[in-house]
Amino acid sequence: MPKQLLCKENLAWLGSAIVIFVVCSLLMNAGIINSYYQITLYNICINIILAVSLNLVIGICGQFSLGHAGFMCIGAYCAGIVTKMMPNFGGFMIGLLIGFVISAIVALIVSIPTLRLKGDYLAIATLGFAEIIRIVVQNMEITNGAAGLSGIPRLTTWPLLLAGVVISLIVVCNFTRSAPGRACLSIREDEIASEAMGINTTRYKVIAFVIGAILASMAGALFACNFYVINPTQFTFNRSIDILVMVVFGGMGSMTSSVIAAAAIGVLNMILQNFSDIRMIIYGLALVIIMIFKPSGLLGTREFSFKKLLNRRKEK
Amino acid sequence: MEPILQVKNLTKNFGGLCAVSNVSMKINPGELIGLIGPNGAGKTTLFNLLTGVYEPSSGLIEFDNDGKKVQLGGLKPYKITAYGIARTFQNIRLFKTMTVLENVKVAMHKNIRYGTLAAIFRLPSYYSEEQWVEEKACELLKEVGLYGKRNEQATNLPYGEQRRLEIARALAIQPKILFLDEPAAGMNPQETAQLTDLIHRIRDKYNLTIILIEHDMSLVMKICERIYVLDYGKLIADGNPEEIRNNEFVIKAYLGEEI
């Protein structure tokens, strides 16, 4: 193992992940996080994975995709079908892997023609593809059509969920801070210059899209094994928009902000549960206000970094 | 000597407009060539054809790749760049919100030998390659005098430094041929003088063939060994600065017909 992996910064991240894990586990055991709060917590974790993976496509690579729910749908159904046949951890893993493979293949097929499009056109094309996925699922025998799957074993546990969040954050952050990640950033900044600098822009757009799709299918699998029931109406255009809102709300291109936005929106949803009539109004209003006063999102492209924090302390 | 780049009867039509018409050029290794002409003469279009932004309507672009002839016409820009042909842009096209250092690193992409999986799993090849990239990028920034600003966002640099960063970024490709599109545009005389030095220095140090578009005639006449003149998409003259200065077609193109 390269020794750079054990630097102070990485150890700090590892430490904070362990702290979050232990604290939440204890609170759950002590009953302070009751089953009602637990649903919110689980929802937030799934949304973090979705927001981070979409942020890779939109914020880092600059490709406006509105089809994220489609890949989540693939992951959810793969995990749901397999775990119904094999209701144990092994079954979940197999379902997860099948979901990865199918969503990667679909992403590849979708992206090669559509990523030639730009801006609004790409958004509409990806939206169309996500709807195709949903309609196909709705009309297949194995997915039980419009009724959906029910009685999916509840295999999503807190350690598994946190592991999913950590893995997706590591994958996206490691990717961003590397040569392929820089290539994606340069595509976002200026596609013509990027190509003139020797970057095969189509290739890197496809790579970002496929990684995003695989992570979304992971979120889908965790989702399916958490809620017993899945049906095609859970993966409509609205779901894609929900994820998009988190990305835009936080700040495109910043993973920290996606995590915070997913958490904030999760908590907001919980608080406003009893005011379901005005919930969407407040939600929409918040978005309008943010877009007017801070169009780059809450955090813009800033990232939280232990490295900076440690260096600052050293300077003092 | 075999020319490193040979252009034969190159033509580009945009609908009814013939932006570049029947242009033929021969460029020898190590030459410093100027490309001049009045506004709208087709200079940048010619650059865009040579670097793959546009596909030629007809004609050939032949590049001598270490003794092997390669046709560049119709290739994608990133493939042309991979042969060692770099460019800068007339309207600066830096990666604005990336740092100065990252801008240079992006251009070193084709020489980085680790893939997406090595990046995600942080394999040893990632660390060794990134270290090399960092050193090389810093070295290039020192060359153009931007090392002290390596962590600033590219968009925050003053205009002249942005131009220099574009040159550093093009050098990071490790080119054989460098196309400079109006490198001195908007610069004051002092900055232009610095730029002239820089162009000379990098040509000798990296063994470059340089082709530049420029409107600043003092710069062109001072550094270019040979000059091509375009007017209305046609090549009207070529020769050394002295010949160009006295060429009647060139004078006519710039100043108009004698009455």
Chai-1 contact restraints between the chains, C-beta under 6 A:
chainA,res_idxA,chainB,res_idxB,connection_type,confidence,min_distance_angstrom,max_distance_angstrom,comment,restraint_id
A,P2,B,P124,contact,1.0,0.0,6.0,A-B,restraint_1
A,P2,B,Y127,contact,1.0,0.0,6.0,A-B,restraint_2
A,Q4,B,Y127,contact,1.0,0.0,6.0,A-B,restraint_3
A,V171,B,I120,contact,1.0,0.0,6.0,A-B,restraint_4
A,N174,B,A119,contact,1.0,0.0,6.0,A-B,restraint_5
A,N174,B,I120,contact,1.0,0.0,6.0,A-B,restraint_6
A,N174,B,R122,contact,1.0,0.0,6.0,A-B,restraint_7
A,F175,B,A119,contact,1.0,0.0,6.0,A-B,restraint_8
A,F175,B,I120,contact,1.0,0.0,6.0,A-B,restraint_9
A,S178,B,A119,contact,1.0,0.0,6.0,A-B,restraint_10
A,A179,B,H109,contact,1.0,0.0,6.0,A-B,restraint_11
A,A179,B,I112,contact,1.0,0.0,6.0,A-B,restraint_12
A,P180,B,T116,contact,1.0,0.0,6.0,A-B,restraint_13
A,P180,B,A119,contact,1.0,0.0,6.0,A-B,restraint_14
A,R182,B,K105,contact,1.0,0.0,6.0,A-B,restraint_15
A,R182,B,V106,contact,1.0,0.0,6.0,A-B,restraint_16
A,A183,B,H109,contact,1.0,0.0,6.0,A-B,restraint_17
A,L185,B,M98,contact,1.0,0.0,6.0,A-B,restraint_18
A,S186,B,F95,contact,1.0,0.0,6.0,A-B,restraint_19
A,S186,B,V106,contact,1.0,0.0,6.0,A-B,restraint_20
A,E189,B,F95,contact,1.0,0.0,6.0,A-B,restraint_21
A,E189,B,K96,contact,1.0,0.0,6.0,A-B,restraint_22
A,D190,B,R93,contact,1.0,0.0,6.0,A-B,restraint_23
A,A193,B,R93,contact,1.0,0.0,6.0,A-B,restraint_24
A,E195,B,P77,contact,1.0,0.0,6.0,A-B,restraint_25
A,E195,B,Y78,contact,1.0,0.0,6.0,A-B,restraint_26
A,A196,B,P77,contact,1.0,0.0,6.0,A-B,restraint_27
A,A196,B,R87,contact,1.0,0.0,6.0,A-B,restraint_28
A,M197,B,V106,contact,1.0,0.0,6.0,A-B,restraint_29
A,M197,B,A107,contact,1.0,0.0,6.0,A-B,restraint_30
A,G198,B,Y78,contact,1.0,0.0,6.0,A-B,restraint_31
A,G198,B,T81,contact,1.0,0.0,6.0,A-B,restraint_32
A,G198,B,A82,contact,1.0,0.0,6.0,A-B,restraint_33
A,G198,B,H109,contact,1.0,0.0,6.0,A-B,restraint_34
A,G198,B,K110,contact,1.0,0.0,6.0,A-B,restraint_35
A,G198,B,I173,contact,1.0,0.0,6.0,A-B,restraint_36
A,I199,B,Y78,contact,1.0,0.0,6.0,A-B,restraint_37
A,I199,B,H109,contact,1.0,0.0,6.0,A-B,restraint_38
A,N200,B,Y78,contact,1.0,0.0,6.0,A-B,restraint_39
A,I207,B,T116,contact,1.0,0.0,6.0,A-B,restraint_40
